């Protein structure tokens, strides 16, 4: 499983190996070792917060802040991971987060890829102007129009329901943009050939485009899922009843109530991150590729 | 993935769709509109719209309408208990005298001024270091990307503890290095914003690293070869081959970072909630407080409009600079 293509696979001819000079061998080895030392130091620096989070979640509350720091707990308190379910309705929060993330992802992928086909393979007047309107809204910070959105939701009586979050996040421009980027790379001749063979546009979308764009669909699904799962502001603004809360809100309020229960807070943090880590490790390739796609320019 | 175009120029007429298998032959002039051709266009329009419609309905109602409304609301007086009234520029006059607005504007600029360059440098450095074929490089790339996918609340709470002024690992480390009076971080008005910036750089650098890695793949190996033949050392190769080659990516990254920095909200809400005092109050938070918490819809929309224009201006300037750099 490769994460990113290496420079060598981008069509550059393989370099002829230089004649090995005996004097350069040890130098090469030292360089390699130095590289690994540098990399490990950088990785440690990046991962320290995670290491600290996991180690704290396995301690007693009074063992979290010590001088000097204990990176490895004296005894592992796995019971933290059992106790937290009694302290806050964690299962409920996880269920709510999962429900929102799955629903929004499904709608975003479905409508986004469908619209992207219209924007990339069907020619009609006004199409590109419409697409510019889509792109334009990506550049407008969401914070600039959250108040009108809130007023609308209030008028419609949808605040404090899942509907508000689903409707606001399922039809974003990002999904259309990402899928269109991908569809543009599929040759028009393929679509033309299918038209001549008498396939309808919907048939072309379903039988040719969808199967060909599996990687892009996976990218979009993963990015949307993670963004929705981690979203804080949406639920924070719209969901007031405890039984609708997501993991993010539940964890935040737990910190507010028991701000000295450091170990428990870290346990909650670990649980809130775990599902995302699993999903990320499974679909890492698509994740990275999706992000790289958004940055490509012809 | 090769040919990916930026939003196409809408002024260009679309090539006539090949209705009779005339694919590949560029139409030199617009063919006369025969009835058959008109029917074709109408059919295409219907089909095209039918694809776009499901997404567009949601997008129009929940994004386009609010965006347009925000522009209009900025010139109105409207509170949750009164009906909207047109007041022209009154909201903007009030803003000039509003100390909260001035503080929030300064803090937003402070945040952007730290977050944009630091994230850019960190992401570029990571990409350069991780763009080599050595065993285990995949693990390191994954590690660098991890912070970006971690839930925000977890990030905020962990860093808040790391930054704990007396017992936090950060200050313990600084004392170990011999710093006698380490900063109070999130408990101090001077150091709270730097603490937020450090956290956000750590969180975002992996994302932009991915973009830079993709950019590094596009620089042909021959360029490096040629530079080596010319006797350029590693630093000169970076300066004369890598950086110019990454120009388009850097431009994209800077634009994205700018948009992202100016609308910072969630991390601040969870980490410091604008405090201590008003030391981390930013524009997006002021919009939220005025509009959603206090119900002053008109005034908060005016602040939103200012925020939008700042982002727009900075982005346009960046486009200009980029164009000039390209023609050099």
Interface residues (C-beta under 8 A of the other chain):
Chain A: X1 X2 X3 X4 X5 X6 X7 X8 X10 X12 X13 X15 X32 X35 X36 X38 X39 X42 X43 X46 X47 X48 X49 X50 X52 X53 X56 X64 X65 X66 X67 X68 X69 X110 X111 X112 X114 X115 X117 X118 X119 X122 X123 X124 X125 X127 X128 X129 X130 X131 X132 X133 X134 X135 X137 X139 X140 X141 X142 X143 X144 X145 X146 X147 X148 X149 X150 X151 X152 X167 X168 X170 X171 X172 X173 X175 X176 X181 X182 X184 X185 X188 X189 X192 X196 X201 X205 X226 X229 X230 X232 X233 X236 X237 X247 X248 X251 X252 X255 X262 X265 X266 X269 X270 X272 X273 X276 X277 X280 X281 X284 X287 X288 X291 X292 X293 X295 X296 X297 X298
Chain B: X1 X2 X3 X4 X5 X6 X7 X8 X9 X10 X14 X15 X16 X17 X18 X21 X23 X24 X41 X44 X45 X47 X48 X49 X50 X51 X52 X53 X54 X55 X56 X57 X58 X59 X61 X62 X63 X64 X65 X66 X67 X69 X70 X73 X126 X129 X130 X131 X132 X133 X134 X136 X137 X138 X139 X140 X141 X142 X143 X144 X145 X146 X147 X149 X150 X151 X152 X153 X154 X155 X157 X158 X159 X161 X162 X164 X167 X168 X169 X172 X202 X206 X207 X210 X211 X213 X214 X215 X216 X217 X218 X220 X221 X222 X225 X248 X249 X252 X253 X259 X262 X263 X265 X266 X269 X270 X283 X284 X287 X288 X291 X292 X297 X300 X301 X304 X305 X307 X308 X311 X312 X315
